[in-house]
């Protein structure tokens, strides 16, 4: 993390599958995350269906800063 951040780059963790993994990555300063914890990979057609059918809940308890840190934004809304 120090090396990458020293180079002014961001660290993206792939393959996050559990809450414990996510918490560990947060604790060591990882910038972004993706993996099955947030949702399975989707083909383009399924993603389009998800976007059309999944209303974003304005009462969602996901901090905006966390939503900006994950590649799986739609899945994070669906998961909660």
Backbone as JSON, one array per atom type, in Angstrom:
{
  "sequence": "XXXXXXXXXXXXXXXXXXXXXXXXXXXXXXXXXXXXXXXXXXXXXXXXXXXXXXXXXXXXXXXXXXXXXXXXXXXXXXXX",
  "N": [[0.82, -1.18, 0.0], [1.9, 1.25, 0.83], [3.95, 1.68, -1.05], [2.52, 1.85, -3.5], [0.74, 3.97, -2.95], [2.67, 5.91, -2.49], [3.5, 6.33, -5.04], [1.46, 7.77, -5.98], [-0.78, 6.38, -6.85], [-3.77, 4.33, -7.02], [-4.98, 1.59, -5.07], [-6.57, -1.34, -6.01], [-8.51, -3.87, -4.85], [-9.19, -7.11, -5.85], [-11.55, -9.79, -5.97], [-12.83, -9.84, -3.49], [-14.58, -11.49, -1.05], [-15.73, -11.77, 1.47], [-17.05, -10.16, 4.44], [-15.12, -9.83, 6.39], [-12.73, -9.84, 4.9], [-13.11, -7.47, 3.47], [-13.14, -5.58, 5.57], [-10.51, -5.89, 6.53], [-9.03, -5.03, 4.29], [-9.87, -2.36, 4.18], [-8.75, -1.5, 6.58], [-6.03, -1.48, 6.04], [-5.74, 0.47, 4.22], [-6.64, 0.2, 1.57], [-7.9, 1.34, -1.55], [-10.07, 0.85, -3.36], [-12.54, -1.71, -4.09], [-13.58, -4.91, -5.31], [-15.63, -7.71, -6.13], [-17.22, -10.91, -5.33], [-18.47, -10.43, -2.91], [-19.81, -8.05, -3.19], [-21.36, -8.55, -5.39], [-22.16, -10.82, -8.05], [-20.43, -11.18, -11.19], [-21.81, -9.65, -14.1], [-23.37, -10.11, -17.28], [-23.66, -7.89, -20.1], [-26.39, -7.57, -20.88], [-27.78, -8.45, -18.59], [-26.88, -6.58, -16.73], [-27.99, -4.24, -17.8], [-30.73, -4.84, -17.41], [-30.77, -4.91, -14.61], [-30.17, -2.25, -14.0], [-32.41, -0.96, -15.08], [-34.5, -2.07, -13.57], [-33.9, -1.88, -10.87], [-34.54, 0.16, -8.35], [-32.86, 2.9, -6.85], [-32.42, 3.18, -3.52], [-33.12, 5.92, -1.62], [-32.87, 5.97, 1.1], [-30.87, 4.26, 1.72], [-28.33, 2.8, 3.7], [-25.67, 3.22, 3.12], [-22.71, 4.85, 3.21], [-21.9, 7.72, 1.22], [-19.19, 8.06, 0.65], [-18.26, 5.45, 0.77], [-19.64, 4.31, -1.34], [-18.41, 5.55, -3.44], [-15.98, 4.31, -3.36], [-16.14, 1.76, -4.31], [-16.33, -0.54, -7.03], [-18.61, -1.86, -7.5], [-21.17, -0.56, -7.42], [-24.0, -0.68, -7.95], [-24.58, -3.28, -7.13], [-23.93, -3.1, -4.45], [-26.0, -1.52, -3.45], [-28.13, -3.25, -3.89], [-27.46, -5.37, -2.22], [-27.84, -4.57, 0.42]],
  "CA": [[0.0, 0.0, 0.0], [2.76, 2.43, 0.92], [4.63, 1.85, -2.33], [1.56, 2.31, -4.51], [0.3, 5.32, -2.58], [3.81, 6.78, -2.69], [3.55, 6.63, -6.47], [0.22, 8.51, -6.27], [-1.7, 5.47, -7.52], [-4.78, 3.72, -6.16], [-4.96, 0.13, -4.94], [-7.86, -1.98, -6.22], [-8.5, -5.28, -4.44], [-10.13, -7.94, -6.58], [-11.84, -11.08, -5.34], [-13.32, -9.7, -2.11], [-15.71, -12.4, -0.9], [-16.32, -11.76, 2.81], [-17.01, -8.9, 5.19], [-13.82, -9.78, 7.07], [-11.74, -9.41, 3.91], [-13.35, -6.06, 3.2], [-12.68, -4.8, 6.73], [-9.04, -5.92, 6.54], [-8.55, -4.15, 3.21], [-10.09, -0.98, 4.62], [-7.82, -1.17, 7.67], [-4.68, -1.27, 5.54], [-5.73, 1.62, 3.32], [-7.01, -0.11, 0.18], [-8.74, 2.42, -2.08], [-11.28, 0.36, -4.02], [-12.72, -3.14, -3.93], [-14.59, -5.56, -6.14], [-15.68, -9.15, -5.9], [-18.52, -11.52, -5.09], [-19.1, -9.85, -1.72], [-20.68, -6.99, -3.67], [-22.25, -9.12, -6.39], [-21.55, -11.62, -9.11], [-20.23, -10.51, -12.48], [-23.0, -9.68, -14.93], [-23.2, -9.81, -18.7], [-24.2, -6.57, -20.41], [-27.85, -7.6, -20.87], [-28.25, -8.54, -17.21], [-26.61, -5.29, -16.1], [-29.01, -3.31, -18.28], [-31.97, -5.17, -16.7], [-30.61, -4.49, -13.22], [-30.26, -0.79, -13.95], [-33.8, -0.57, -15.35], [-35.44, -2.62, -12.6], [-33.45, -1.71, -9.49], [-34.55, 1.55, -7.9], [-31.86, 3.22, -5.83], [-33.11, 3.56, -2.29], [-32.51, 7.11, -1.03], [-32.66, 5.72, 2.53], [-29.82, 3.25, 1.86], [-27.41, 3.14, 4.78], [-24.31, 3.1, 2.6], [-22.14, 6.2, 3.09], [-21.49, 8.1, -0.13], [-17.76, 7.83, 0.49], [-18.08, 4.02, 0.49], [-20.14, 4.05, -2.68], [-17.41, 6.03, -4.39], [-14.78, 3.48, -3.27], [-16.36, 0.42, -4.83], [-16.72, -0.66, -8.43], [-19.88, -2.58, -7.55], [-22.12, 0.35, -6.8], [-25.37, -1.18, -8.01], [-24.67, -4.48, -6.3], [-23.9, -2.7, -3.04], [-27.36, -1.1, -3.1], [-28.98, -4.43, -3.88], [-27.05, -6.25, -1.13], [-28.27, -4.06, 1.73]],
  "C": [[0.87, 1.25, 0.0], [3.45, 2.72, -0.4], [3.68, 2.44, -3.36], [1.09, 3.72, -4.19], [1.43, 6.33, -2.73], [3.99, 7.18, -4.15], [2.3, 7.37, -6.94], [-0.75, 7.68, -7.11], [-2.72, 4.96, -6.52], [-4.63, 2.21, -6.19], [-6.37, -0.39, -5.1], [-7.73, -3.44, -5.84], [-9.58, -6.01, -5.22], [-10.37, -9.22, -5.8], [-12.29, -10.98, -3.9], [-14.6, -10.54, -1.99], [-16.39, -12.34, 0.46], [-16.21, -10.38, 3.44], [-15.66, -8.74, 5.88], [-12.72, -9.34, 6.12], [-11.88, -7.92, 3.62], [-12.84, -5.19, 4.34], [-11.16, -4.77, 6.82], [-8.49, -4.97, 5.49], [-8.74, -2.68, 3.56], [-9.04, -0.58, 5.64], [-6.4, -0.92, 7.19], [-4.61, -0.21, 4.45], [-6.03, 1.33, 1.86], [-8.02, 0.93, -0.3], [-10.07, 1.96, -2.65], [-11.32, -1.15, -3.94], [-13.72, -3.64, -4.97], [-14.55, -7.05, -5.85], [-17.09, -9.62, -5.58], [-19.2, -11.01, -3.82], [-20.11, -8.78, -2.14], [-21.68, -7.49, -4.69], [-21.47, -9.88, -7.44], [-21.37, -10.78, -10.38], [-21.49, -10.68, -13.32], [-22.64, -9.46, -16.38], [-23.91, -8.48, -18.97], [-25.72, -6.54, -20.36], [-28.4, -7.63, -19.45], [-28.0, -7.23, -16.45], [-27.65, -4.26, -16.52], [-30.35, -3.56, -17.59], [-31.9, -4.7, -15.26], [-30.77, -2.98, -13.09], [-31.69, -0.33, -14.15], [-34.74, -0.94, -14.21], [-35.1, -2.32, -11.15], [-33.5, -0.25, -9.09], [-33.48, 1.75, -6.83], [-32.59, 3.81, -4.64], [-32.43, 4.78, -1.68], [-32.23, 6.96, 0.46], [-31.56, 4.69, 2.77], [-28.8, 3.72, 2.88], [-25.95, 2.97, 4.36], [-23.74, 4.51, 2.46], [-21.69, 6.5, 1.67], [-20.01, 7.84, -0.36], [-17.49, 6.35, 0.17], [-18.56, 3.68, -0.91], [-19.13, 4.49, -3.72], [-16.18, 5.12, -4.42], [-14.96, 2.1, -3.88], [-16.77, 0.45, -6.3], [-18.12, -1.24, -8.55], [-20.99, -1.74, -6.94], [-23.55, -0.19, -6.82], [-25.55, -2.41, -7.13], [-24.67, -4.13, -4.82], [-25.28, -2.23, -2.6], [-28.26, -2.31, -2.96], [-28.7, -5.3, -2.67], [-27.66, -5.83, 0.2], [-29.75, -4.25, 1.96]]
}
